Amino acid sequence: MERYRSAAACFLALLVFIIAAVSGGAQQAVRVGGSQEESQVNGRDYFIREYVIGPRDLLEIKVFELPEFDHTVRVSEDGSITLPLVGNVQIGGLTKDKAEKKLSELLEKYVKKAQVSIFIKEYQSSRVAIIGAVEKPGMYELVGRQTLLQMISQAGGFKDTAADEIYVLREGQDGTTASISIDLEDLLINGNQNLNIPIQPNDVINVPVDKLINIYVFGEVKQPGALQVKMSKKITLLQAIAQAGGLTENATKRGVTIKRRDKSGKEINITVNLNDIIKGKKKDIPLQEGDVVIVKQSIF
């Protein structure tokens, strides 16, 4: 009977191992492709642990053995708080865990190994303003080390009207404000992580609103009509024709006309030979808001 029990135990252990191996692989796949919300929660827990307490932070302090010690206090400008029994305590510059340990040591004369917990209700000492073309502009807590894209993600991401260049305004130690320019195309499309800079307390992230303009392409193109583009993109004649589906078989590359109004409102006509631009003999022409491109039909 003992032999059968041993064999059964071995079989059961093997079965458990196989199930664990299979489920472990499944769990790994879930973690890799897990929800963004889950990863943000885990990241937030890490940042809260690493956050350094500073002036104007609002702390909720509780001691399991001394309920009369429970208080909600705001950190003063010099980084201190005042609590019953222990008086004035310098807590600025400490992480949550280190602050809990310090208060626990101060309470040793009243309770041995006091269980102190600190909940940071407001992160006033480390806040960042995000303004402009984001989904949720406003003030955001800077918990631990966060990058530009992480902060933009907290603000709901960029709007379609966001410009291709954004700015991080940062106050220096001498009181002057520096403006850091970030090329979004280089950051997001080319993946230049040097532009995904760490954000510092009191930074202002300014995402300018880009103006949408209309360009019109008519005549011998496959998809004639209006094109809506960002002004910052500075669309050119060849790009506009490409976005309109390209030339038809009946189109002529000679004598393409750009109709444009000058500052006084007077209409001017610009005649262009596309062959010269394609061959590099002449530069492509940047288009302006309201330009009308007319591609004529070949007479041959």
LOROKE-921958 format. One record per atom (N, C-alpha, C): residue in three letters; x, y, z. Coordinates in steps of 0.1 Angstrom, whole numbers, plus 5000, padded with zeros to 4 digits. Layout:
N
ALAXYZ...
This chain:
300
MET500849885000MET500050005000MET500950135000GLU502050125008GLU502950245008GLU503550264995ARG503850154987ARG504450174974ARG503450244965TYR502150204965TYR501150274957TYR500950414960ARG501050444973ARG500950584978ARG502050664972SER503250604973SER504450674968SER504350704953ALA503850604946ALA503750614931ALA502650724928ALA501550724936ALA500550824933ALA501050964936ALA501850974947ALA502351104950ALA503351154940CYS504151064934CYS505051104923CYS504251144911PHE503151074908PHE502351104896PHE501751244898LEU501151264910LEU500551384913LEU501551504912ALA502751484917ALA503751594917ALA504051624902LEU504251514894LEU504551534880LEU503351614873LEU502151574876LEU500951644870LEU500951794874VAL501251824887VAL501251954892VAL502352034885PHE503551974883PHE504652034876PHE504252074862ILE503551984854ILE503152004841ILE502152124840ILE501152114849ILE500152224849ILE500752354852ALA501652354862ALA502352484866ALA503152534854ALA503852444847ALA504652494835ALA503752554825VAL502652484822VAL501752534811VAL501152674815SER500552674828SER499952794832SER500952904834GLY502152874838GLY503252974839GLY503553044826GLY503552964815GLY503753024802GLY502653114798ALA501453064802ALA500253154799ALA500253284806GLN500753274819GLN500753394827GLN501853494822GLN502953434817GLN503953514811GLN503453594799ALA502753524791ALA502153584779ALA501153694783VAL500453674793VAL499453774798VAL500253894803ARG501353874810ARG502053984815ARG502654064804VAL503253994794VAL503854064783VAL502854154775GLY501654094773GLY500554164766GLY499554214775GLY499854234788GLY498954284798GLY498454424795SER497354454803SER496754584801SER497754704805GLN497554814799GLN498354934803GLN498054974817GLU496754954821GLU496355004834GLU497054924845GLU497254794843GLU497954704852GLU499454754854SER500054784842SER501454824843SER501554964850GLN500655044847GLN500655174854GLN500455164869VAL499655074873VAL499455054888VAL500755004894ASN501354904888ASN502654854893ASN503654964893GLY503755044882GLY504755154882GLY504455254892ARG503155284895ARG502855394905ARG503255344918ASP503055214922ASP503455164935ASP504955184937TYR505755164926TYR507155174927TYR507555324929PHE506955414921PHE507255554922PHE506855614936ILE505755564942ILE505355604955ILE506455574965ARG506955454964ARG508055404973ARG509255494972GLU509555534960GLU510755614957GLU510555764959TYR509355804960TYR509055954961TYR509656014974VAL510256134972VAL510956204983VAL509956304988ILE509556295001ILE508656395007ILE509256535007GLY508356635004GLY508856765004GLY507756865009PRO508056995009PRO507157095014PRO505857095007ARG504757115015ARG503357125011ARG502756995008ASP503456885009ASP502856755008ASP501856725020LEU500756665017LEU499756635028LEU499956485031LEU500156465044LEU500456325049LEU499356285059GLU498956155057GLU498056095067GLU498855995074ILE499056015087ILE499955935095ILE499055855105LYS499355725106LYS498655635115LYS499555545122VAL499355515135VAL500155425143VAL499155325149PHE499355195145PHE498455085149PHE498255085164GLU499355095172GLU499255085186GLU498755215193LEU498855325186LEU498555455193LEU497555535184PRO496255495184PRO495255565176PRO495255715179GLU495555765191GLU495555905194GLU496655975187PHE497655905181PHE498755965174PHE498355995159ASP497255935155ASP496855945140ASP496556095137HIS497156145127HIS497056285123HIS497156295108THR496556395102THR496756445089THR497456575089VAL498656585084VAL499456705085VAL500056745072ARG500356875070ARG500956915058ARG502456955062VAL503356915053VAL504756935055VAL504957085053SER505757145063SER505957295062SER507057315051GLU507357445049GLU508257485039GLU509657445042ASP509957425055ASP511357375059ASP511357225060GLY510357155055GLY510357015055GLY509956945068SER509457015077SER509156955090SER507656935092ILE507256855102ILE505856835106ILE505856835122THR504756865127THR504556865142THR503556765146LEU503856665155LEU503056555159LEU502956545174PRO501856495180PRO501856475194PRO502956375199LEU503356395211LEU504356315217LEU505756335212VAL505956355200VAL507356365194VAL507656505190GLY506656595189GLY506856735186GLY507256755171ASN508256845169ASN508656885155ASN509656775150VAL509356725138VAL510156625132VAL510456665118GLN511756655114GLN512256685101GLN512056565092ILE511156575082ILE510756465074ILE510956485059GLY511256615056GLY511556645042GLY512756575037GLY512756535025GLY513956465019GLY513956315021LEU512956265029LEU512956115031LEU511856055022THR512055925019THR511055855012THR509955815022LYS508855755018LYS507755715026LYS508255615036ASP509055515032ASP509555405040ASP510455455051LYS511355545047LYS512355605057LYS511655695067ALA510655765063ALA509855855072ALA509155765082GLU508555655078GLU507855565087GLU508855505097LYS510055475092LYS511055415101LYS511455515111LYS511655645107LYS512055745116LYS511055775127LEU509755785123LEU508755805133LEU508655685143SER508755565137SER508755445146SER509855445156GLU511055495153GLU512155505162GLU511955605173LEU511255725169LEU510955825178LEU509955785188LEU509055685185LEU508055645193LEU508455525202GLU509755485201GLU510255365209GLU509955385224LYS510055505229LYS509855525243LYS508455505248TYR507455495238TYR506055475241TYR505655335237VAL506055295225VAL505655165220VAL506855105213LYS507154975217LYS508254915210LYS507854865196LYS508754885187LYS508454855173LYS507054895168ALA506855025170ALA505555085166ALA505355065151GLN504155035147GLN503855015133GLN503255145128VAL504055225121VAL503655355115VAL503455335100SER502355395096SER502055395082SER501755545077ILE502355575066ILE502155715060ILE501455705047PHE500455775045PHE499755775032PHE499855925027ILE500455935015ILE500656075009ILE499356105001LYS498656195007LYS497356235001LYS497456334990GLU498456424991GLU498656524981GLU500156544979TYR500556534966TYR501956554963TYR502256694958GLN502056794968GLN502156934964GLN503656974961SER504656914966SER505956954964SER506556914950SER505856824943SER506356774930SER505156774921ARG504856884915ARG503756894905ARG504256944892VAL503556904881VAL503956944868VAL502656994861ALA502857104854ALA501657164846ALA501857114831ILE500657064826ILE500657014812ILE499557104805ILE499957184796ILE498957274789ILE498957254774GLY497857294768GLY497757294753GLY497057174748ALA497457124737ALA496757024729ALA496956874734VAL496456854747VAL496356724753VAL494956704757GLU494556574759GLU493156544762GLU492756604776LYS493656604786LYS493256644799LYS494356734805PRO494456864800PRO495456954806PRO495156984820GLY496257014828GLY496057044842GLY497357024849MET497257024863MET498356994872MET498456844875TYR499656784875TYR499756644877TYR500956624887GLU500756514895GLU501756474905GLU502856414898LEU504056454902LEU505356394897LEU505756304908VAL505456174906VAL505756074916VAL506955994912GLY508156024918GLY509355954914GLY509856004901ARG510555924894ARG511255964881ARG510255934870GLN509856034863GLN508956014852GLN509456094839THR509256034828THR509656094815THR508556174809LEU508956244798LEU508056334791LEU506856254786LEU507056144780LEU505956064774LEU505056004785GLN505655964797GLN504855914808GLN503956024813MET504356144814MET503556254819MET502456284809ILE502756284796ILE501756314785ILE500756204786SER501156074789SER500155964790SER499255994801GLN499656044812GLN498756074823GLN497756184819ALA498156274810ALA497256374805ALA496356324794GLY496256194791GLY495456144781GLY495956134767GLY497256184766GLY497856174752GLY497656304744PHE498256304733PHE498156424724PHE496756424717LYS496256544714LYS495156564705LYS495656564691ASP494756544681ASP495156554667ASP495656684663THR495256794671THR495656924667THR497056964673ALA497756874680ALA498956904686ALA500056934675ALA500857034678ALA501957074669ALA503056964669ASP503856974659ASP504956874658ASP506156914667GLU506157024673GLU507157064683GLU506557114696ILE506957054707ILE506457094720ILE507657144728TYR507257204740TYR508257274748TYR508157234762VAL509257214769VAL509257194783VAL509957324789LEU509157394797LEU509657514804LEU510157474818ARG511457514820ARG512057464833ARG512757584839GLU512557604852GLU513157714860GLU514457664865GLY515557744863GLY516857714867GLY517057764881GLN518257724887GLN518557764901GLN518757914902ASP519057984891ASP519258124891ASP517958204889GLY516858124888GLY515558194887GLY515158214872THR516058194863THR515658204849THR514958084844THR514158104833THR513357984828THR513957954814ALA514257824813ALA514757774800ALA513657704793SER513757704779SER512757644771SER513357534763ILE512957404766ILE513557284759ILE512657244748SER513157254736SER512357214724SER512457064721ILE511257004719ILE511156864716ILE510556844702ASP511256774693ASP510656744680ASP509856614681LEU508556624680LEU507756504683LEU507956394672GLU508156444660GLU508356344649GLU509556264651ASP510656324656ASP511856264659ASP511756164670LEU510956204680LEU510756124692LEU509856004690LEU508656034684LEU507655934682LEU507855844670ILE508255894659ILE508455824647ILE509855764646ASN510855844648ASN512155794647ASN512655724660GLY511955744670GLY512255674683GLY513455724690ASN513755854688ASN514955914695ASN514655934710GLN515055834718GLN514755844732GLN515555944740ASN516556014733ASN517256124739ASN516256234742LEU515156244734LEU514156354735LEU513156314746ASN513056194750ASN512156154761ASN512756184774ILE512856314777ILE513656364788ILE512956344801PRO513756324812PRO513156314826PRO512556444829ILE511356444835ILE510656564839ILE510956594854GLN511156724857GLN511456774870GLN510356844876PRO510356854890PRO509256924897PRO509157074891ASN507857114890ASN507557254886ASN507757274871ASP508157174863ASP508257184849ASP506857224843VAL506857294832VAL505557324824VAL505757264811ILE504857164807ILE504957094794ILE503957164785ASN504357234775ASN503557314767ASN503357244753VAL502157204750VAL501857134737VAL501057234729PRO501757314720PRO501057414712PRO499957344703VAL498857424701VAL497857374691VAL498257414677ASP498357314669ASP498657344655ASP497457374647LYS497557474638LYS496357514630LYS496257424618LEU494957374616LEU494657294604LEU494257394592ILE494957374581ILE494657454569ILE494157364558ASN493457424548ASN492957354537ASN493757394524ILE494057284517ILE494657304504ILE493757234494TYR493557284482TYR492657224472TYR493457184460VAL493157054456VAL493757004444VAL492756954434PHE492657014422PHE491656984412PHE492256944399GLY491456894390GLY491956864377GLY492356714376GLU493456694369GLU493756554365GLU494556484376VAL493856464388VAL494456384399VAL493356284402LYS493756174408LYS492856064411LYS491756084421GLN492156174431GLN491156204442GLN491156354444PRO490556424435PRO490456574436PRO489656614448GLY489956734453GLY489156784464GLY490056864474ALA489556874486ALA490256954497ALA491156864505LEU492356904509LEU493256834518LEU493356924530GLN493156864542GLN493356924555GLN494656884561VAL495556974563VAL496856944568VAL497257044579LYS498257004587LYS498757094598LYS499657194591MET499457314596MET500257424591MET501757404593SER502157334604SER503557314607SER504157214598LYS503357134591LYS503857034582LYS504457094569LYS503957214566LYS504457284554LYS504457194542ILE503257154538ILE503057054527ILE503557124514THR504157044505THR504657104492THR503757054481LEU504057114469LEU503157084457LEU503156934454LEU504356874454LEU504456724451LEU503756644461GLN503856684474GLN503156614485GLN501656624484ALA501156744480ALA499756764479ALA499156674467ILE499856674456ILE499456584445ILE499456444449ALA500456394456ALA500556264461ALA499356224470GLN499056314479GLN497956294488GLN496556294481ALA496556354469ALA495356354461ALA495256234452GLY496156134455GLY496056014447GLY497056004435GLY497756114433GLY498656114422GLY498056164409LEU498856174398LEU498356214385LEU497556104378THR496556144370THR495856044361THR496756024349GLU496255934341GLU497055904328GLU496956024318ASN495856104320ASN495656214310ASN496356344315ALA496956344327ALA497556464332ALA498856504325THR499056634325THR500356684320THR501156734332LYS502456714331LYS503256764342LYS503756904339ARG503456954327ARG503757094324ARG502557174326GLY502857294330GLY501757394332GLY500757364343VAL501257304354VAL500457294366VAL500357434372THR499157474377THR498957604381THR498557614396ILE499257704404ILE498857724418ILE498157864419LYS496957864423LYS496257994425LYS496358034439ARG496758154442ARG497058194455ARG496658344457ARG496158384469ARG495858524471ARG496958584480ASP497458694476ASP498458764484ASP497858834496LYS498658914503LYS498158974516LYS497059074513SER497059134501SER496059234498SER494759164493GLY494759034491GLY493558964486GLY493558944471LYS494558994464LYS494658984450LYS495058844446GLU494458784436GLU494758644432GLU495958644422ILE496958564425ILE498058544416ILE498158404412ASN498658374400ASN498758244394ASN500258214393ILE500658094398ILE502058044397ILE502057924388THR502757934377THR502857814368THR504057734370VAL503857604371VAL504957514375VAL505057404366ASN506357364362ASN506657244355ASN507057134364LEU506257034367LEU506556934376LEU507856854373ASN508156844360ASN509356774356ASN510556834361ASP510556974362ASP511757044367ASP511957014382ILE510856994390ILE510956964404ILE511356824406ILE510756734398ILE511056584399ILE512556564396LYS513056634386LYS514456614381LYS515456684390GLY514956764399GLY515856844408GLY516356974403LYS515857014392LYS516257144386LYS515657264394LYS514557244399LYS513957344408LYS513457284421LYS513357374431LYS512857324444LYS511357304444ASP510957204452ASP509557184454ASP508957314461ILE507657344458ILE507057464463ILE506257444475PRO506557504486PRO505657494498PRO504357564495LEU503257494499LEU501857554497LEU501457624509GLN500557724507GLN499957804518GLN498457774519GLU497957824531GLU496557804533GLU495657864522GLY494757784517GLY493857834507GLY494357814493ASP495557764491ASP496057744477ASP495257654470VAL495057674457VAL494257594448VAL495257544437VAL495457414436VAL496357344426VAL495457294415ILE495857334403ILE495057274392ILE495957204382VAL495757074380VAL496556994371VAL495756984358LYS496357024348LYS495657034335LYS495756894328GLN494956884318GLN494856764309GLN495856774298SER496556674295SER497456674283SER496656684270ILE497256764261ILE496556784248ILE496956674238PHE497856594242PHE498356484233PHE497656354237
